[in-house]
Amino acid sequence: MLNKIQKFFKDVLEESSVEHDTISLDIACAVLLVEVMKADGLLAEEEQVHIATVLTKHFPLSPIEVDDLIEQAIALSDNANDFYQFTSVLNKHYKIEEKIQIVELLWQLALADGNIAAIEQHVIRKIADLLHLRQGEFINAKVNAQKAFEQKR
């Protein structure tokens, strides 16, 4: 009986690690962006355009590939139980500066429609925590995003 239980947990852990290894950096970033976009229940056009712009700027993708990536990210987001499977990919491959930049991009996305909803702030906070950002790094990312938003106006 004990062997069956151990085998079960071993199989679950192996499936989990395989699942995390199949998520690429671009899809992990796209899903986190989609999560912030969907957080307030409004799919503003400004936010959708912002996601496409961010993905085009940060990954070598064509516009068609970006559209496919966003569709895939939305599907993964709809079926995800948590953010860990995506943030763990970023933690594995990104340095702290790059993770701060991702959080700044999340803030910029939340600001794209001109208003940060409380739920968007909550989602970004959860993601920042999973990326192991300190409070100061979290706040600086928000301030930098707000400055960039003001300059665009």
C-alpha positions in Angstrom: 0.0 0.0 0.0 2.8 2.4 0.9 4.5 1.7 -2.4 1.4 2.6 -4.3 1.1 5.9 -2.5 4.8 6.7 -3.1 4.4 5.8 -6.8 1.3 8.0 -7.1 3.2 11.1 -5.6 6.2 10.3 -7.8 4.1 10.2 -10.9 2.3 13.5 -10.0 5.6 15.2 -9.3 7.0 14.0 -12.6 3.9 15.2 -14.5 4.1 18.5 -12.8 7.8 19.1 -13.7 7.2 18.0 -17.3 4.3 20.5 -17.5 6.5 23.3 -16.3 9.3 22.5 -18.7 6.9 22.7 -21.7 5.9 26.3 -21.0 8.2 28.7 -22.8 9.2 32.1 -21.7 7.0 33.9 -24.3 3.9 31.9 -23.3 4.6 32.4 -19.6 4.9 36.2 -20.1 1.8 36.3 -22.3 -0.3 34.4 -19.8 0.6 36.8 -17.0 -0.2 39.7 -19.2 -3.6 38.1 -20.1 -4.3 37.5 -16.4 -3.9 41.2 -15.7 -6.0 42.1 -18.7 -8.8 39.8 -17.6 -8.6 40.7 -13.9 -11.1 43.6 -14.1 -13.5 41.7 -16.3 -13.1 44.2 -19.1 -11.2 43.4 -22.2 -10.3 46.9 -23.3 -8.9 47.3 -26.8 -6.0 49.4 -25.4 -5.0 46.5 -23.2 -5.1 44.0 -26.1 -3.0 46.3 -28.3 -0.6 46.8 -25.4 -0.1 43.0 -25.0 0.6 42.6 -28.7 3.1 45.5 -28.6 4.9 44.1 -25.5 5.2 40.6 -27.0 6.4 41.9 -30.3 9.0 44.1 -28.6 10.3 41.4 -26.2 10.2 38.3 -28.3 11.3 37.7 -32.0 7.8 37.0 -33.2 5.8 38.0 -36.3 2.4 39.7 -35.9 0.7 36.4 -36.8 2.8 34.5 -34.2 1.9 37.2 -31.6 -1.8 36.7 -32.4 -1.4 32.9 -32.0 0.5 33.4 -28.8 -2.2 35.6 -27.3 -4.9 33.1 -28.3 -2.9 30.3 -26.7 -2.2 32.5 -23.6 -6.0 33.2 -23.2 -6.7 29.4 -23.4 -4.1 28.6 -20.8 -5.2 31.4 -18.6 -8.8 30.2 -18.8 -7.7 26.7 -17.6 -5.0 27.7 -15.1 -5.5 27.1 -11.4 -2.7 29.5 -10.3 0.2 31.6 -11.5 3.0 29.4 -10.2 3.4 27.3 -13.3 4.1 30.5 -15.3 6.1 32.5 -12.7 8.3 29.4 -12.0 9.4 29.5 -15.7 10.4 33.2 -15.3 12.1 32.5 -12.0 14.1 29.8 -13.6 15.3 31.9 -16.6 15.2 35.5 -15.6 17.4 37.6 -13.3 15.8 40.0 -10.8 16.1 43.0 -13.1 14.2 41.1 -15.8 11.5 40.1 -13.4 11.1 43.7 -12.2 10.8 44.7 -15.9 8.0 42.1 -16.3 6.1 43.5 -13.3 6.6 47.0 -14.7 5.0 45.8 -18.0 2.1 44.4 -16.0 1.6 47.8 -14.4 1.8 49.5 -17.8 -0.9 47.1 -19.1 -3.1 47.8 -16.1 -2.7 51.5 -16.8 -3.4 51.1 -20.6 -7.1 51.8 -20.1 -6.3 54.8 -17.9 -7.5 53.1 -14.6 -5.9 50.5 -12.3 -8.7 48.4 -10.8 -8.1 47.0 -7.3 -8.3 43.5 -8.6 -5.6 44.3 -11.2 -3.4 45.6 -8.4 -4.1 42.4 -6.4 -3.2 40.2 -9.4 0.1 42.1 -10.0 0.9 41.8 -6.3 0.4 38.1 -6.4 2.6 37.7 -9.5 5.3 40.0 -8.0 5.3 37.9 -4.8 5.7 34.7 -6.9 8.6 36.3 -8.7 10.2 37.0 -5.3 10.2 40.8 -5.7 10.7 42.9 -2.6 8.2 45.6 -1.7 10.5 48.4 -2.9 11.0 46.7 -6.2 7.2 46.2 -6.6 6.6 49.9 -5.8 9.4 51.1 -8.1 8.0 49.1 -11.0 4.6 50.8 -10.4 6.1 54.3 -10.2 8.1 53.7 -13.4 5.0 52.4 -15.2 3.0 55.5 -14.1 5.8 57.8 -15.3 5.9 56.1 -18.7 2.1 56.3 -18.9 2.1 60.0 -18.1 4.8 60.7 -20.8 2.6 59.0 -23.4 -0.3 61.2 -22.7 
